[in-house]
């Protein structure tokens, strides 16, 4: 498969995606690729420990809004979540379901 065939296949797959968070993540990956011109294939082929050791600022994931996260950002998000739990900043399943129902009425 050549590059143009691969691009067409990716476009066809993207057209089937309805999840906005997934689309934002794809958008961020492509933006990052254009900005940094790093080879994303290395993310798949290289063990994550090597990537993080050699490239501490390399994007390793995305948050729910599609924002890129490096390892430091990822750890900060985990700490924020653990602090929320410690400080009882939680929402019950029932309250969350009611909140979500309200979204559809807007």
C-alpha positions as CSV (number, residue, x, y, z in Angstrom):
1,X,0.0,0.0,0.0
2,X,1.5,3.4,-1.0
3,X,1.1,6.6,0.9
4,X,-1.8,7.9,-1.1
5,X,-3.7,4.6,-0.7
6,X,-3.1,4.8,3.1
7,X,-4.3,8.4,3.3
8,X,-7.5,7.4,1.5
9,X,-8.1,4.5,3.9
10,X,-7.5,6.7,6.9
11,X,-9.9,9.4,5.5
12,X,-12.6,6.7,5.0
13,X,-12.1,5.5,8.6
14,X,-12.3,9.0,10.0
15,X,-15.5,9.6,8.1
16,X,-17.1,6.7,10.0
17,X,-16.1,8.1,13.5
18,X,-18.9,10.0,15.3
19,X,-17.1,10.4,18.7
20,X,-16.0,14.0,19.0
21,X,-13.3,13.3,21.6
22,X,-11.8,10.7,19.2
23,X,-11.9,13.2,16.3
24,X,-10.3,15.8,18.5
25,X,-7.5,13.4,19.4
26,X,-6.9,12.5,15.8
27,X,-6.8,16.2,14.9
28,X,-4.3,16.9,17.7
29,X,-2.1,14.0,16.5
30,X,-2.1,15.3,12.9
31,X,-1.4,18.9,14.1
32,X,1.5,17.7,16.2
33,X,2.8,15.7,13.3
34,X,2.8,18.7,11.1
35,X,4.4,21.0,13.7
36,X,7.1,18.7,14.9
37,X,7.5,16.5,11.8
38,X,8.4,13.6,14.1
39,X,7.8,10.1,12.9
40,X,4.7,8.8,14.6
41,X,5.5,5.2,13.5
42,X,8.2,5.2,16.2
43,X,5.4,5.5,18.9
44,X,4.1,2.1,17.8
45,X,7.5,0.4,17.2
46,X,9.4,1.7,20.1
47,X,8.7,0.5,23.7
48,X,7.1,3.3,25.7
49,X,9.9,3.3,28.3
50,X,12.4,4.2,25.6
51,X,10.2,6.9,24.2
52,X,9.8,8.5,27.6
53,X,13.5,8.2,28.5
54,X,14.7,9.7,25.2
55,X,11.8,12.1,24.6
56,X,10.4,13.3,28.0
57,X,8.2,15.9,26.3
58,X,6.9,13.5,23.6
59,X,3.1,13.2,23.6
60,X,2.0,10.0,25.2
61,X,-1.7,10.5,25.3
62,X,-4.7,12.9,25.2
63,X,-7.2,14.1,27.7
64,X,-11.0,13.9,27.2
65,X,-10.9,17.2,25.4
66,X,-8.3,16.0,22.9
67,X,-5.4,18.0,24.4
68,X,-2.0,16.4,24.0
69,X,-0.3,15.1,27.2
70,X,3.3,14.4,27.8
71,X,4.4,12.2,30.8
72,X,4.6,15.1,33.2
73,X,1.1,16.4,32.2
74,X,-0.2,12.8,32.5
75,X,1.1,12.5,36.0
76,X,-0.4,15.9,36.9
77,X,-3.8,14.7,35.7
78,X,-3.5,11.6,37.8
79,X,-2.5,13.7,40.9
80,X,-5.5,16.0,40.3
81,X,-7.8,13.0,40.2
82,X,-6.4,11.5,43.3
83,X,-6.7,14.9,45.1
84,X,-10.3,15.1,44.0
85,X,-11.0,11.7,45.5
86,X,-9.2,12.7,48.8
87,X,-11.2,16.0,48.9
88,X,-14.5,14.2,48.2
89,X,-14.9,16.1,44.9
90,X,-17.0,13.3,43.5
91,X,-20.4,12.9,41.8
92,X,-22.7,9.9,42.3
93,X,-23.8,7.8,39.4
94,X,-27.4,9.0,39.8
95,X,-26.4,12.7,39.8
96,X,-24.2,12.2,36.8
97,X,-27.0,10.4,34.9
98,X,-29.4,13.3,35.7
99,X,-26.8,15.9,34.6
100,X,-26.4,14.0,31.3
101,X,-30.1,13.9,30.7
102,X,-30.1,17.7,31.1
103,X,-27.6,18.0,28.3
104,X,-30.1,16.5,25.8
105,X,-32.7,19.1,26.8
106,X,-30.5,22.0,25.9
